[in-house]
Amino acid sequence: MARTTACFGLMFALVHGFTVPSNNRCFVFPPSSLFIQKVDEASDLVAGQLNQDTLLREELILEGKDDTQMLDTKTNENTGEHDLIDQFIDLVENIDQGKLSNDEIMLLRSTMQDLAVGKQEDPEENAKKLDILLNRLLDEFVQAAQSGNESRIKLLDPSAEEFLLTMKAWLKIGDKSAARKAAEIFFEQEEIFDSTGLCTPTSDTIQVAIDALALSRERGADRKAKALVDRLSKFNVSPTPQIFTSLIASMARDKSRGSCFRAEQILEEALEIFPPDVDEDGVYTGMTVDAFNIVLTGWAKSDRNDGPERARNLLLRMEAVDANREILKPTVQSFTSLIDAYAQKNTWEGACEAERTLNALLREYLELKDESLEPNIATFGIVLSCWSRVSKRGSTDAASKADKLLMRMEDLFQSGRLSFGPDAIAYVTVLLACVNSKNKIEAPIRAVEILDETNERYLDGDDSFKPSAKSIRAVIEAFVKSG
């Protein structure tokens, strides 16, 4: 890819005769009467570069080397690919609006593809470059539309793929502001479609737009997502299980009142249209367990008193819909969300229910020997953290419950029945449960033992167990308070 991009960049430079002086600004000189001759010369150079690659590969093969070493030989050339793209973007920005040539437009589109599939060391910088190129393409398109130049309109008609590449690049960054940028790009595409009938959104661009709205956490994002799905027919796009799953996510992640109810309602509507099934090739069709897990997580984080009950009922609903075909078999994430729903109550009863659910999951995992049901460190951590919070609220025995669960984790790991043991966070969580316990006799002593254990693991070479000043200070304060 680096060699191809470099050759196109070289061809482009020869055809248009631009140079890049030390100030990094590109100056373009119009093509002369030697245009055709320069194209031929550039083509010869491309062929020559490809021939050099072939000769180099043959040399390496004769020396007993492979293509990996050939790539190492051309490391500097690969590094230069980014410089070529930057030079081209600088060139594009310095050409007056409406003046991009056909060759420049073709190279612009090729560069967008290269940016999308190439190595992305800085996702934000990559998204910005794609954004610059897409906006320039749109500016040229608007200019052509205003002038009524039909041939140029056809040439510049932005494709849904170009919008999709740019939207995905912004969404890949993973933060709320970048997600909002991705959503804005889609709505700009929709405006072009509404005014011209061109650049029709596809199911892929619509799904990414809904994903972006869900990640943006913007007020009213769930309503925008629902409105977008309601107007799918305008784009001649049919709803898909993936679009419904994205819509459910936008609903469940919204913090407004009733958002989880709306998410579950959409899930029920989706199940009517796309019931879970398996086709003749064994591929799952229809709604999947992922949609259920999204709603389960929503109920867990809803802070509603009936959140745990709603989550439990949804798990039962999965069993009813599945009819023992195991298409909607609950996953570890399903159980972890239910455990979290109980833990969010921050009460003794909630902590007990959370641990009972964890024990049921452990029992099923150990009896069935189904690795897909193995609880993860986060599953245990949710219960440990709940006991620690309950201990801080004044429960005398909560620290002891946390400690017993910690030791059980360690025993299961040492006996080979669990693939992981407690990490440093688990130990510190139990330490804080002991420090905050109302049991002023046994709990501080146990806190010191845990601190000693973490220090020993640190001295044995595990840096993650290095005792923090905060932990040491908390243990000292616990002893002082115990008298």
Disulfide bonds with the S-S distance in Angstrom:
none
